[in-house]
Amino acid sequence: MKHIVAQLVADALAGLPELAEAAADLSVENTVERTRDPSHGDFATNIAMRLAKPVRKSPRDIATSIVTALADNADVDKVDIAGPGFINFHLSSSAFHAELEAILLQGEKYGRQAQKDRPKILLEFVSANPTGPLHVGHGRGASFGATVGNLLEAVGYPVHREYYVNDAGRQMDILGVSVWLRMLEKDGIAVGFPQGGYRGDYIRDIAATINTDGVTSVSAESVLSGLPADAPEGDKEAYIEALIGKARTLLGEAGFDHVRQQSLESIRDDIEDDLAEFGVTFDTWYSEQSLTKTNRIDDALEVLRKRGMLYEKDGATWFPATDLTISSTSLVLTIMVIWRVFARAWKRWATRAMTSRWSSCSS
C-alpha cells in the first residue's frame, strides 16, 4: 500500500519542475513511512523537509504545493499537512479491501518482488564448529539466518546459503583424540581422559560406530608411557598435546585421520539433520579442509605479498589495515588467522576482487 502513496507523490512532483529537479536523486518511496499515530493517517512523507534546503523554501510551502498537485485517487480519503511539513495520507476502506483481496489471490507470493540478477548474495550462517551437537544458541542463529535469506529472496535477490565447516586445525585433533580414547576405553584400555578433551556422551556414541579397518591396535603401555600429568596437577594443554602426539605416532597419520574424519562426518551429519528438521538447509557446506589441503592458501598469501599487502615484523605477518582505511590502527594477523581470513576471500572473490579492493582503497 505504500507504493500507492509514493506514486501519488512522484506524479505530483513531476508536475512541479522546480521540485522535480531537486528531488531527482531522492527515492520518493524511501520518504514514505507508516505513521505511528493513527490520527495522523496511515502513511506520511517528509519529502517537503528533504527538499527545503535545495529549493530554499519553507517545508510547509513545499508541502502545500505538493498536496495541491496531487491527483484524485479513490484509494485516498484525505490528505493533510502536519507539523513542520509532514504530508499525511488517510487511505480509504476500498484501498484496504483491495489489498486483502490481493493477499488472498496471491497467497505465499504476496509481497514478493521481481527477481534481480544482482547483486548475488552469499549468506553464511550457523557455521558451528563440528565438534559436538548444536545447542539452543545455534538454533537461534540458524532461524535468524534462514529468515534473513528468505527475506532477501522475497525482495528478489539471488541468495546462496553457505555453512562454513570449520573442520581443520587443533579442534579437530582434539575431537579425533577424544573419540580414540573412548575407543580404547571400550577395548579395556583406561587412559585418563583429558580435561581439555570433548567429554560429552556423544563421543562414546561416535566411538562405538567407528570403522576400525586400518586402525592399528595399541597396548595400554604404549599409550601411557611418557605422558605428562593432566590438570590440576599438571598442564592440561601439554597433556592433550601429548595424547595427540601419541595418536599420530601409534596410529600413523593416516590412521589418526581415519578416526578424525569419521568423527567429523558423524557430527556434521547430525548437525545437518537437526537443522533440516526445522527447515534450515544450505546450498553449500564448504569445508575448511578443502583450503588447508590444497595450495589455495599459499596462492592467496602470495598474491597479497606481491601487491605489498603483507609484511613481516616481530615474528608475525602483518596486514596494513590503515592503508586500506579498515581501522584506525594497523591490524595484526598471525599467519593462521591470515589463512582463515584470506582463504575465504580467495574462494569468493579471487585475484580480481582483492586487486580492486586494494586499488580503490589506495587511490
N, C-alpha and C positions, 0 to 999 in steps of 0.2 A: 504493500500500500504506500510505502514511502516513495516509490517511483512516480506515483500519481502527482504528489506534491512537487517533487523535483522537476518533473516535466512541465508542470504549470509555471513554475518559477523560471525555468530555462526559456520557455516560449515568451514569457513576459520580457525577459532581458533582451531577447532577440529583437524585440520591437523598440528598444531603447538604446540606440547606438553608443552613446557615451558609457552607459553602464555595461553594455555587452563587451566593449573593448577592454574595460577594466577587469571584467570577470573572465577574460579569455583563458587564463591559466588556472582558474578555480574549478574544482569539481563541485558543481551545484549540489549533487546528491550527498556529498560529504558535509554540507552545511545544514542538512535536514535531519532532525532528531525527534524521537518521541518526547512529548512533554512529560515532565514529572508531575504536574498538577493538572488533572482532567479539566479544571475550569479554564485552563489556557488552551484548550483544544486537544487534538490528537497528535499533530506534528507541528514543529516550529522550525524556522530557519533564521540564522543570524547573518545571512549574506549581506544585509544592508550595512551592518557594522564592519564586515570584512571589506566592503567597497568604499567606506567613508574616507579613508586616507587617500587612496589613489584618485578619487574624483573630487576630493576637497568639498564635500557636502556633509551635512549632519545625517546620521543614520536614520533618523525619523523621516527626513525629507526623501531620502532614497527609498525607504520602505513604502512611503506614500506613493511614489512614482511606480514602484513595482506592483503594489496592490491595485492601483488604477489600471495598469496594463494587463492584469490577469484576465484570462478568458473565462467565460462562464463554463461551469462544469457541474454535471449532475452529481458527481461524487463529493462535492464540497458544499456544505451548508452555509458556512460563514468563514470570513477571514477578518482578522483584526490585528492591530499593531499594539504591542505592549512594551513597557519599559523604554529603554534607550533606542529600540528599533527592531525588536523581535517581530517576526510576522508569524502569527498563529493561524493554523488551519483546523477547522472543525469539520470532520468528514460526515457525510450523510449516512443514513441507515442503509441505503442501497449500495454504498461502497463496501460496507461490511458484509452484506448479503452476497455480493458478487465474489468477495474473497472466500467466503465459506464455500460457495459453490465450486470455486477453483480448487480448493483443498480436497473436496470430495471427488472431483473429477480426476485430479492428478495423483491422488494418493501419495505414495512414497516419493514420487518425482516432484512434488510440490516444493518450490523454493530453490530447486537446483538450477544452476546457471549453465550456459552453453560451454562445451568443452574447449579448453585452451590448449595450444601446442606447447606453450612455455609461459613461465619458467617451470622446468621439471623439478620436482621437489623430492629430495632423498630424506626420508623421515626415519631416523634411528631412535628407537626407544626400547625400554626394558634393559636389554644387554646385561642382564645379571650374570655374574661370574658363574660358570658351570661347575661349581664345587659343592653344590648342595641344592635342596629343594627351594622353590620360590616361597617367599613369605608375604604377609599382607601388604607390606610396603611396595614390593614388586608388583603386586596385583593392582595397587593404586596407580603406579606409574604406567602399567600396561593399559588400564582402562582410559587413563588420561591421554596417552599417546595414540591409542586407537581412535578415540573421539576426535582428536586434532586431525588425524588422517582422513576420517570421514567428512569432517567439515571442509577441509581443503578440497577434497574430491567433489563435494556438493557445490562448491563455487567454481568448479571447472578445472582445477589444476591437476595435471598428471602426477600422481603420488606413487613413489616406490618405497615400501616399508622394509626396513632392514633391522635385523638383530645382529649386532656385532658380538661374535662369540670370543670372549677373552680366554682362549684355550692355549695360551703359550706362557712360558715363564715359570717362576718359582711356585706359584699357587698350584699349578698342575703337577709339579713334582711332589708337593705335599699331599695332594689328592692321591696320586699314584702310590706313595709310600704308605699312606693311611690304609688304603684298600689292601695292599700287600701284607701289612702287619695283621689285618683281620683274617686274611687267608692263612697266614702262619698260625694264628690263634686257633683257627678251625682245624688245623692239622696237628694241634697239640704242642706247638712251639710258642712259649709265652715270652713275649718281649714287652718291656714297659712301654705302654702306649704314650706317645709324646704329648706334652702339654700343648705344643704348637700344631698338633695334627687336627684333622677333622674327625670329631668324636661322635657324631650322630649315629643312630641305629641304621640309617640308610647305608652307611659304609659297610656294615655287616651284610646287609641285603645284597649290595653290589658284589662283595667278596664271594658270596655264595653262588653267584651266576657267572663268574669269570671263567672263560675258556682257557684252561691251563696248558693247552697244546703249545709246546715251545717254551714253556716257563720252567726254568731249572729248579729242581728240588734242592733245598738247602738244609743244613743242620742248625740246631739251636746254637751250638758253639761258634759256627762261622758268623752267625748274625750278632751274637752278644759280645764276642771278643773285641776289645779295644774301644767299646762305646764310652763316651763321657757321661757324666751324670746329667740327668734332666733337672728342671726346676722342681722344687725350690732350692735343692742343694747345689745344683749346677746351673748351666746356661741353657735355657730351652731352645734357643736358636742354634747353638752349637750341637745340641743333641739331635735335633731333627735333620740338620745338615749332614751329620754323621750317618744317620739312618738312610738318607737319600743316597749318600755315597756307597753304603753297603748294598743297597738295592741295585745300583748301577754296576757295582763290581761283581756281585754274586749272580745276578740275572743276566748281566750284559746289557748294553744299551738297548738292543732290540727287544730283549725280554722285558725290561722295565717299561719300555714304550708300549709293549703289548698290553700290559696291565693298565697303564695310564690311559691309553686310548679307549679301551673297553669301559673304563670307569667314566671317562668323559662322555662317551656316547650314551651310556645308560642315563646319566644325569640330564644330558641335553634332550634326549627323547622324552624324559619325564617333564621337563620344562615345556617342551613343545606341546605335549598332550594337555598339560594343565592350562596353558594359555588358550589352546583351541577349544577347550570345554566351555570357556565363557566368551568365545567369539573373537579372540585376538589371534590373527595369523600374520605371517610375514611373507614377502616376496623373495627375500634372500636371507639366509643365515650365513653371514660372512665370517669365515674362520681366520683368526689372527695367525694361526699356524701357516696359512697359505702365504702370509707375508714373510714370516721368520724362516720358513723352509725354502724360500726362493731368494733370488738376488734383488727383489724389488726394493727392499730397504736400503741396501748398499747403492742401488741405482739412484734412489731418491736423494740420499745424502750426497752422492757425487754431483748430481745436478745442482744442489744447493751450494756446495763448495765452489763449483765452477762459477757460480753467479755471485760469489762473495757474501753469501748469506749465512755462513758459519765461520766461527774462528775458535782457536784453542787458547785456553787461559786457565791457569791454576789446576791443570789436570782434568779439566772438563771441557766439553764442547758447548759453545755459547751461540745463541741466536740473537742478532741485533734488533730487538723489538723496537727500540726507539727510532731506528732508521725507517721502520715501517709504520710508525705512529700507532703502534698497538698499545703501548702503555707508556707511562712517564719514566720508567726505568728499564734498563736492559733486562731481558728475560733470560734467566739461566736455565739451561736444559742439560741434564746429563745425557749421555748417549742413548740410554734405554728409553728415556722419555721422548727424545727426538725420534726414535724408531716408531713409537706409538703414534705421535702426532703427525709426522710427515709421511709415514706409510699409508695412513688413511687419506691424507691429502693426495698422495701419489695415485692411489687407487681411484679416487673420484675425479680429479682434475688433470692429472699428469703434468707434463712439462709445460704445456701451453698456459694452463691456468696459473701455475706458480710464476712463470715469466711475466704474465700480465699483471699479477699482483705486485711483483717487485717493481715493474716499470711504473705502474700507477702511483705507488707509494713513494717512489724516489723522485718523481718529476715535480 
